[in-house]
Amino acid sequence: MSKKISNTYCKFPFIGFSANHRNNKLCCVSQDPAGKTKIKDFWNSEYLKQVREKMIAGERLNECTACYQDEADGKISLRLNYNSRFKDFDSDVAIPTAMDLDFGTFCNLKCIMCGPDRSSQWSKELGQTAKTPITKKDIDELCSISKNIKHLTIQGGEPSIMPEFEYYFQYLKDNGIIGNIEIDCISNLTNINNKFYELILGFKKVNLNVSIDAYGGACDYIRFPSNFKKIEQNLLSLADKEIQVNLQISLQTLSMFNFYDFLIWIHKINSKFQEKHKKIGLDLAFVTIPKIYDMNFAPIKLKKKILEDITKFKSSYNLKHDIRFNISIRNIEKTLLSKHTDNYWSELEKNIQVLDQRRNIKITNYIPNFYEYL
């Protein structure tokens, strides 16, 4: 490979791929051609060889459109993230050294911005059959090419309640591989599954990314039917464990109503972890699809409120330890009032009414001031 890296090069296809219950793919955001391919066959496929050759040559791939668009928008794409994170991983390997695993949609929540493609509870609510999880045979194939794995990312559904992950982890443990692997796990942390956490603590390093987008009742509504107090309890219980806990925050319109309380809560949780000589990570992203939940399209009055909440918080508190989080907060302040002046409030309200009727709830029981911003 040329020493000069092309501007379409991505490290990940050279060291691994996404083993997926739908279909194996280049990564979790790639738009790969349809067609089921066995795990072992995919790694050694002519398709993946051609992808690598095109990337080295600097050709653009249709599969990588999401990353190209992020980069055009000035964002750090998954491609750039992979190139930085895995820069020291050997690219000339016979079997993968990193994998992104998505074993199924089994989940205990039906988050407002999610759907049946990611959550079995959404399938149940809509009267649909849930997506079929990865088979034991497929996991056995994965096991057969896992002896050199150094990094795993797991997602779902909710990984902590999926027996498929426990089965795979047990293989890694029984074969003395688990202690060589760093793992990133995305979880809603609504429960602490003892068997899952017993296995996950055997990994070399654990990054637990907790999906939480608002404070109190707003969180319970967004990630229905979660229990915010229980999530907080579970979160604090991890401060004593050898796990790097990160709050993976995806802000949206419904996060804006009590953002000051949310920032205060984050500060409190961070303080609790500091008492244990640990530092909680903060990763702030933004929901952009569907647009009705994109905070850039929220009513001006609501935008002003979140900016006031940020100013109020900054006057008394800080979260200096996390530079990226603070940059993201500053970006909210810079851009929120300057772009997307049209709002989708009427569409959002209609969607909320449909959800409330179907779930037999009322948004004002979770976000009391919801209708103040019409």
Wavefront OBJ file of the C-alpha trace (Angstrom):
o trace
v 0.000 0.000 0.000
v 1.232 3.497 -0.825
v 2.545 5.502 2.100
v 0.239 8.329 1.084
v -3.248 7.658 2.412
v -6.058 8.436 -0.021
v -8.921 10.690 1.035
v -11.409 7.812 0.729
v -9.329 5.334 2.717
v -10.972 3.776 5.745
v -9.027 1.501 8.055
v -11.981 -0.612 9.114
v -12.460 -2.859 6.017
v -8.781 -3.803 6.319
v -9.116 -5.035 9.907
v -12.748 -6.118 10.274
v -16.379 -5.593 9.360
v -19.887 -5.436 10.819
v -21.341 -8.874 11.586
v -25.032 -8.121 11.416
v -28.225 -10.111 11.888
v -29.583 -8.486 8.706
v -26.498 -8.832 6.541
v -22.773 -8.481 7.039
v -21.573 -5.007 6.035
v -18.469 -2.834 5.823
v -19.542 -1.025 8.995
v -22.682 -0.074 10.909
v -23.447 2.986 8.718
v -22.447 1.644 5.281
v -25.003 1.180 2.532
v -23.945 -2.247 1.320
v -25.495 -4.224 -1.526
v -28.302 -6.509 -0.400
v -27.678 -10.230 -0.091
v -26.885 -12.490 2.837
v -23.236 -13.575 3.078
v -21.803 -15.966 5.634
v -19.442 -14.386 8.135
v -16.337 -16.360 7.110
v -17.110 -15.911 3.419
v -17.597 -12.158 3.797
v -14.141 -11.569 5.308
v -12.481 -13.399 2.394
v -14.908 -12.216 -0.283
v -13.992 -10.741 -3.633
v -16.297 -7.860 -2.743
v -14.244 -6.864 0.312
v -10.995 -7.204 -1.661
v -12.340 -4.807 -4.295
v -13.464 -2.348 -1.601
v -9.927 -2.244 -0.195
v -8.387 -1.749 -3.633
v -10.760 1.123 -4.429
v -10.039 2.816 -1.119
v -6.285 2.612 -1.669
v -6.768 4.068 -5.161
v -8.831 6.958 -3.783
v -12.101 5.939 -5.455
v -15.367 6.960 -3.815
v -17.708 4.128 -2.846
v -21.496 4.371 -2.794
v -21.423 2.362 0.410
v -19.551 5.164 2.180
v -21.934 8.021 1.322
v -22.819 8.679 4.984
v -19.188 9.413 5.895
v -18.588 11.570 2.819
v -21.658 13.633 3.715
v -20.584 14.043 7.351
v -17.166 15.251 6.228
v -18.711 17.686 3.725
v -20.768 19.070 6.641
v -17.639 19.581 8.718
v -18.327 16.641 11.047
v -15.962 13.922 12.233
v -17.169 10.931 10.247
v -16.998 7.317 11.335
v -14.290 6.861 8.684
v -12.092 9.513 10.293
v -12.856 8.075 13.725
v -11.780 4.601 12.590
v -8.598 5.908 10.942
v -7.577 7.594 14.178
v -8.700 4.898 16.583
v -7.257 1.929 14.717
v -4.166 3.540 13.177
v -1.844 1.097 14.966
v -3.809 -2.042 14.044
v -2.090 -4.339 11.533
v -3.876 -4.105 8.160
v -2.275 -7.215 6.641
v -4.085 -9.923 8.592
v -5.605 -13.260 7.666
v -8.510 -12.868 10.097
v -10.166 -9.777 11.641
v -8.728 -7.842 14.569
v -11.796 -5.598 15.086
v -15.520 -6.261 14.717
v -18.761 -4.314 14.990
v -21.467 -6.711 16.179
v -25.215 -6.231 15.800
v -26.888 -9.509 16.759
v -30.566 -8.527 16.792
v -33.318 -6.076 17.735
v -34.325 -7.592 21.090
v -34.938 -4.594 23.350
v -36.990 -3.575 26.386
v -37.612 0.000 25.180
v -39.311 1.713 22.235
v -37.440 5.006 22.040
v -39.322 7.797 20.310
v -36.714 8.257 17.546
v -36.281 4.504 17.015
v -38.431 1.948 15.199
v -38.997 -1.756 14.487
v -35.714 -2.012 12.597
v -33.846 -1.564 15.910
v -36.354 -2.491 18.616
v -38.488 -5.599 19.124
v -40.763 -3.546 21.399
v -41.529 -1.226 18.478
v -42.369 -4.294 16.376
v -44.711 -5.508 19.104
v -46.424 -2.115 19.406
v -47.001 -1.941 15.651
v -48.235 -5.546 15.436
v -45.232 -6.643 13.385
v -43.000 -9.676 13.678
v -39.663 -8.794 15.218
v -36.531 -9.146 13.101
v -34.867 -12.554 13.329
v -31.690 -12.434 15.459
v -28.354 -13.855 14.360
v -28.253 -17.648 14.490
v -26.070 -19.799 16.726
v -24.476 -21.173 13.557
v -23.507 -17.651 12.496
v -22.018 -16.934 15.932
v -20.040 -20.188 15.719
v -18.626 -18.930 12.402
v -17.699 -15.684 14.096
v -16.003 -17.622 16.884
v -13.880 -19.459 14.304
v -12.289 -16.172 13.127
v -12.063 -14.449 16.526
v -8.711 -15.594 17.910
v -6.923 -12.343 16.949
v -9.693 -9.893 17.909
v -8.419 -6.803 19.733
v -11.506 -4.583 19.637
v -15.267 -5.166 19.643
v -18.206 -2.796 19.351
v -21.569 -4.282 20.312
v -25.015 -2.823 19.827
v -28.633 -3.851 19.360
v -31.449 -3.776 20.430
v -30.254 -3.830 24.010
v -27.059 -5.955 24.156
v -27.169 -6.600 27.904
v -30.344 -8.707 27.641
v -29.448 -10.606 24.456
v -28.416 -14.251 25.056
v -26.519 -14.235 21.754
v -23.889 -11.913 23.209
v -23.551 -14.016 26.347
v -22.985 -17.079 24.133
v -20.226 -15.330 22.161
v -18.567 -13.858 25.254
v -18.542 -17.261 26.925
v -16.635 -18.635 23.927
v -14.103 -15.810 24.213
v -13.715 -16.507 27.937
v -13.444 -20.292 27.581
v -10.750 -19.934 24.915
v -8.638 -17.385 26.782
v -9.295 -14.618 24.243
v -11.491 -12.233 26.235
v -8.638 -10.646 28.201
v -6.979 -9.447 24.970
v -9.979 -7.433 23.777
v -11.183 -3.892 24.354
v -14.953 -3.562 24.024
v -17.373 -0.695 23.397
v -20.936 -1.459 24.460
v -23.977 0.722 23.794
v -26.659 0.231 26.463
v -29.786 1.926 27.819
v -28.713 0.774 31.340
v -32.291 0.129 32.423
v -31.116 -3.100 34.024
v -27.970 -4.742 35.363
v -27.920 -8.288 33.985
v -25.528 -10.090 36.338
v -24.432 -12.753 33.820
v -23.727 -10.156 31.137
v -21.724 -7.905 33.460
v -19.829 -10.845 34.941
v -18.652 -11.696 31.408
v -18.030 -8.120 30.268
v -15.724 -7.444 33.224
v -13.397 -10.093 31.798
v -12.462 -7.908 28.827
v -9.158 -6.027 28.759
v -10.949 -2.675 28.778
v -14.655 -1.854 28.827
v -16.225 1.349 27.477
v -19.891 1.391 28.420
v -21.758 4.041 26.435
v -25.024 4.806 28.197
v -27.737 6.213 25.934
v -29.533 8.984 27.806
v -30.897 12.162 26.239
v -32.757 14.187 28.863
v -33.511 14.527 32.564
v -36.258 12.791 34.550
v -39.668 12.464 32.954
v -38.426 13.769 29.597
v -35.981 10.864 29.453
v -38.721 8.402 30.386
v -40.883 9.737 27.556
v -38.105 9.752 24.948
v -36.928 6.275 25.934
v -40.306 4.827 26.826
v -40.981 3.018 29.147
v -37.702 3.591 30.989
v -37.347 4.642 34.623
v -34.911 7.523 35.050
v -34.375 6.927 38.770
v -33.508 3.283 38.099
v -31.080 4.278 35.339
v -29.393 6.706 37.753
v -29.158 3.971 40.386
v -27.603 1.546 37.885
v -25.219 4.220 36.660
v -23.910 4.995 40.138
v -23.505 1.281 40.884
v -20.893 1.113 38.104
v -18.624 3.712 39.716
v -16.959 0.929 41.726
v -16.380 -1.367 38.748
v -13.493 -1.529 36.257
v -15.602 0.022 33.513
v -15.196 3.338 31.715
v -18.717 4.775 31.736
v -19.631 7.341 29.089
v -22.903 9.216 28.730
v -23.868 8.978 25.058
v -26.243 11.916 24.729
v -28.322 12.433 21.577
v -30.076 15.761 21.941
v -33.435 16.365 20.273
v -36.407 18.696 20.609
v -37.812 16.867 23.643
v -34.454 17.250 25.421
v -34.792 21.038 25.348
v -37.553 21.539 27.914
v -35.470 20.926 31.057
v -31.913 21.174 29.755
v -30.677 23.111 32.796
v -31.824 20.265 35.059
v -30.086 17.806 32.741
v -26.790 19.718 32.914
v -27.029 19.901 36.714
v -27.669 16.155 36.809
v -24.645 15.440 34.574
v -22.529 17.591 36.897
v -23.812 15.659 39.924
v -23.114 12.262 38.346
v -19.651 13.406 37.340
v -18.975 14.498 40.930
v -20.070 11.091 42.244
v -17.634 9.358 39.893
v -14.855 11.755 40.869
v -15.366 10.719 44.486
v -14.388 7.224 43.308
v -11.373 8.682 41.469
v -13.019 8.025 38.123
v -14.047 10.284 35.286
v -17.285 9.864 33.391
v -17.102 10.418 29.652
v -19.485 12.755 27.808
v -20.362 12.332 24.143
v -22.868 14.800 22.729
v -24.577 14.181 19.384
v -27.793 15.409 17.788
v -30.868 13.660 16.424
v -31.434 14.846 12.845
v -33.802 12.149 11.559
v -36.744 12.317 11.687
v -36.680 16.108 11.325
v -39.547 16.610 13.766
v -37.067 15.766 16.551
v -34.203 17.871 15.156
v -33.724 20.698 17.666
v -32.690 23.064 14.874
v -36.310 22.998 13.720
v -37.792 23.680 17.151
v -39.828 26.853 17.828
v -37.755 30.001 18.429
v -39.166 30.326 21.958
v -37.878 26.843 22.837
v -34.485 27.558 21.266
v -34.168 30.674 23.403
v -35.028 28.631 26.481
v -32.237 26.093 25.985
v -29.750 28.893 25.364
v -30.870 30.529 28.609
v -30.474 27.163 30.380
v -26.902 26.861 29.098
v -26.050 30.400 30.219
v -27.595 29.788 33.649
v -25.614 26.578 34.104
v -22.309 28.096 32.973
v -22.715 30.955 35.446
v -22.327 28.558 38.388
v -20.927 25.231 37.138
v -18.520 23.771 34.627
v -17.568 20.450 33.086
v -14.028 21.435 32.165
v -12.720 17.885 32.026
v -14.462 17.054 28.753
v -13.328 19.347 25.944
v -15.454 17.737 23.222
v -18.605 18.126 25.293
v -17.927 21.798 25.887
v -17.220 22.365 22.198
v -20.578 20.747 21.378
v -22.325 23.028 23.872
v -20.669 26.059 22.283
v -21.815 24.865 18.857
v -25.403 24.852 20.133
v -24.981 28.454 21.217
v -23.452 29.481 17.881
v -25.838 27.779 15.486
v -29.213 27.209 17.118
v -30.719 30.559 16.255
v -28.927 31.023 12.944
v -30.181 28.032 10.930
v -33.371 26.159 10.017
v -35.830 28.849 11.036
v -38.793 26.802 9.795
v -40.240 24.565 12.484
v -41.982 21.200 12.444
v -43.948 21.805 15.618
v -47.369 20.915 14.179
v -46.018 17.638 12.779
v -44.316 16.869 16.080
v -47.525 17.555 17.991
v -49.521 15.233 15.700
v -46.942 12.497 16.124
v -47.003 12.911 19.918
v -50.803 12.596 19.933
v -50.621 9.343 17.951
v -47.994 7.900 20.304
v -49.868 8.984 23.438
v -53.092 7.388 22.243
v -51.385 4.138 21.254
v -49.388 3.935 24.506
v -52.186 5.245 26.746
v -50.041 8.039 28.196
v -49.961 11.860 28.179
v -46.831 13.805 27.336
v -47.701 16.460 29.935
v -47.269 13.810 32.647
v -43.625 13.581 31.527
v -42.936 17.081 30.155
v -45.416 19.374 31.964
v -44.467 22.510 30.000
v -44.683 20.873 26.560
v -47.568 23.026 25.268
v -46.098 26.291 26.552
v -43.950 26.541 23.410
v -46.645 26.291 20.746
l 1 2 3 4 5 6 7 8 9 10 11 12 13 14 15 16 17 18 19 20 21 22 23 24 25 26 27 28 29 30 31 32 33 34 35 36 37 38 39 40 41 42 43 44 45 46 47 48 49 50 51 52 53 54 55 56 57 58 59 60 61 62 63 64 65 66 67 68 69 70 71 72 73 74 75 76 77 78 79 80 81 82 83 84 85 86 87 88 89 90 91 92 93 94 95 96 97 98 99 100 101 102 103 104 105 106 107 108 109 110 111 112 113 114 115 116 117 118 119 120 121 122 123 124 125 126 127 128 129 130 131 132 133 134 135 136 137 138 139 140 141 142 143 144 145 146 147 148 149 150 151 152 153 154 155 156 157 158 159 160 161 162 163 164 165 166 167 168 169 170 171 172 173 174 175 176 177 178 179 180 181 182 183 184 185 186 187 188 189 190 191 192 193 194 195 196 197 198 199 200 201 202 203 204 205 206 207 208 209 210 211 212 213 214 215 216 217 218 219 220 221 222 223 224 225 226 227 228 229 230 231 232 233 234 235 236 237 238 239 240 241 242 243 244 245 246 247 248 249 250 251 252 253 254 255 256 257 258 259 260 261 262 263 264 265 266 267 268 269 270 271 272 273 274 275 276 277 278 279 280 281 282 283 284 285 286 287 288 289 290 291 292 293 294 295 296 297 298 299 300 301 302 303 304 305 306 307 308 309 310 311 312 313 314 315 316 317 318 319 320 321 322 323 324 325 326 327 328 329 330 331 332 333 334 335 336 337 338 339 340 341 342 343 344 345 346 347 348 349 350 351 352 353 354 355 356 357 358 359 360 361 362 363 364 365 366 367 368 369 370 371 372 373 374
